[in-house]
């Protein structure tokens, strides 16, 4: 979790001094007490970084005083405490319930953001299923779409770029797997998808080079030449252009003269033809 994410916490209450004994589990025995007392104990427990216990105590506020203003506050605080405890499913569930019950509340933007970062922090490496990554992308985009001028949208936009790069990485991982096994058409589809859907990510230069490799392997020299030309124009100093140039040279395939002439209109036409 980034420092910026931890700082984006809604000010839901002022600190109230109280004590709370720590417990081995997170269950809270039902003892009817004033709502302010329960909330204060929950808040102090969270300040002490006992997040699981704090979440249970915030839930107790809602259980004992479901129609109070404190119950509404506690619902979102429980979501945040669960997020801090890395109980992401519970955090998402609490935040979704808050949105359902209080859609017009001023803290609804934060509830959407909390859902998004709960998915975001569960993103696994590119070798695994990317369902959570896609859920993170959808939730982050929803924050930006619903609250474009909020402080949460600013952080969400940064995380969207990181998530897109992760999804592109997954496509590249699958494409390389196909390429190693000589499933060239399947590999081409994956690499083209990276370029079409994730053009602005860090994976685009390699995707172009892998396309050159696949086209050369299939004997489609003209396609290989044009892709390499596009790669050279957009990423002239990259290791991937050097690799494509060396590959075409070994295969006796000359690059288009437009590369040397630095003709922008040629590359625009080539890009549209290849990936439009």
N, C-alpha and C positions, 0 to 999 in steps of 0.2 A: 504494500500500500504506500503511495507517495505521500510526502508531507503535505502537499496541497490538498489531497483528499481528506486527510485527517483534520485539517483546519476548517473544512467546509461543514460545519455543524451548526444547525439552527439554534438560536438562543431561546430555549423553551421555558427556562425558569431561572430564578436566582438561586444561588447556593444557600441551603438552609442547614445550619449546623445540627447534626444528630449523630448518634452512634449506631453501629449495626454489627452484631457478632457474626463472624464468618462461620459457614457451615460446610459440611463435607459434600452435600448434594445441593441442588438448586431448588428443591421443593420448599414451599413456604406454608407453614401451618396456618390454618384459618383462625385468626384471632381478630375480632372486630376492633378496629382502631380508627381514629380520625384520618381522613384522607391525606391531610397535610403531613401527618407523621409518617405514613407509609411511603409517600412520595419522597420525603426528605431522606429517609433511610435508603431508598433505592438510589437516589442521586449520589449520596455519599459513598455507597457501595461501588457505584460505577467510577467515581472519582478515585477510589482505591484500586481500580483496575480489576475488580472481581466481576467481570462482565456477565458471566452466566448467572451468578446470583442476582445481580442487578436486574437482568431481564426478567427473572422470575418475580422479583419484587415489584417491578413496574406492571407486570401482568396482574399482580395482586391488587394494585390500585383499581384496575378496571373491574376485577372480579367483585370487590367489595363496594365500589362506588361507580357503577357502570354509566350513570347519567351525569356525572360531574364533569366540569371543565378539566379537572386533573386526569380523568380517564382518557380524554382525547390526547392530552400531552403525553401521557404514559404510553399510549399505543406506539407513538413514533419513537419515543425514547427506548422502548423495549426492542424495536427494530434496530436502532443504532447499537444498543448493547449486544444484541445477537450478532450483528455485523462485526463488532470489535472482537467478539469471542470466536469468530469464523464459523458461526452457525448460520451459514449463508441461506439455507432453505428457510429457516425460521425468520431471518431478517427480511427476505423477500415476501414471505407470507404476511408478516406484520405490516410491511409497507403497503402491500396491495390492499390489505383490509382497511388501512387508514385512507387510502385513495377512494375506495368504494364507499366508505361511510362519510368522508369529509372531502368531496371532490373540489369544493370551492375554497378550502382553507388556504391561508397564505403559506403554509408549510408543505403544501402538496408537491411543489416543485422539488423540494428536498426528498420527499418520499420516492418520486420517480428516479431521482439521481441515486438514491440508496439502492434501489432495485438494480440499476445499471451497473454500479460498481461492485455489487455483490456477485453479479454474473461475471464481470470483467476479471475479478480476482480469482475466479475458478478456471480461467482459461488454461488449458493444458498444453503440452508441447505439440508440435505440428504432426508428430507421428500418431496421434490419437484422434478419435472422433471429435469433430469440431462443432457439435450441436451447441455446447455452452458458448463457444465463440460467437456463433450466429445469434444466440439469444442476447449476448452482451452487445453485439452490434445493433440489434433491433431496439434494445432498451436505451442505449446511448443516443441513437437517432431520434427516439421519441422525446428524450429530454431536450435535444436541440430544436426539434420541431415545435414542441409545446411551449418551451420557455426560452426562445432564442436570445433574449437580452439578459438572461440571468447569469449569475456567477457560476452556476452549475453547468450551463451550456458551454462556457469557455473551457472548462476541464473536460467535458464530454467530447468536444471536438478533438482535443488532443488524443483522447483515448480511442476515438473512432479511427484516427490515422494508424495507431498502433494495432488496433484490431483488424483493420483492412490488411495491414502488412502480414499479420498472422494468418489470415485466411488465404492470402496470396502464397504464403510459404507452404501451406498445406497443398495447394494446387501444384506448386513446384515439386513438392515431395512425391506426389503421385505421378506427375509427369516424368520425373527422373526414373521412377520405378519402371514405368512402361518403356522408356527409352532403353534402359539397360537390358530389357528382355526382348528388344526389337519389335515391340508393339508400336510401330512408328505413328500410325494414324491416331491411335488413342493418345499417345504422347503429344502429338500436334494439337489435338483438341484442348488438352490441359494447358499447354503453353499459350495458345491463342486466347484462352479464357483469362489467363493472368493479364495479358496485354489489354484485352477489351474491358475487363471489369476492374482491374487494379493497376492501371497504367501509371499512376503516380507513386507507387510503392517502390521499395528498393530492389524488388525482384525483376523489374522489367528488363534491364540489360541482359541478365542471364536467360530470361525467357526467350528473348530474341536470338541469343546464341544457340540455345537448345533447339529452336526451330530450324536454324541453319543446319545443325547436325542431323536432324530428322529428315529434312528435305534432301540433303546430300546422300544420306543412306538410302533414300527411295529413288535417287537418280533424277530428282526434279531440280535441275540445275538453275533454271530461271528464277524459281521461287527462292532458292537458297541465295542467289545473287542479290535479289531485291531486298530480302530481309537483312542480309549483311550490310547492304548499302544504307538502309534505314538505321541500323545499329551504329554504323560508323558516323552517320550524320548527327545522331542524337547523343551518342556516348563515345566520342572519338578517342578519348584517352583511357578508356576502360580496359580492364583485362579481358572482358568478354569480346570486345571488338577485335582485340589482338588475337584471341583464340579463333574467332571466325575467319579473320584474314588469313591466318596460317593454315587453317583447314582448307579454305578455298584454293589457296596457293598450291598446297600439296595435291589437290584434286585437279589442278589445271583449270579452275573456273575463275575467270577474270571478273573483277568488280565493274559496275557500270561507270562510265566516264563522269556521270553526274556527281559522283563522290568527289572526284578531284576538282570539278567545276563548282562544287558547293552550291548547287541549284536548289533553293528552297521549294520551288513549285514542284519539282520532280519528287521530292521526298513527301510532300503533302499528298500528291497523287498516289504514290506508292503505298503510303500508310492507309489511305482510304480503300485502295484496292485489296490490300492484304488483310486489313482488320476492320474495315468499315461494315 
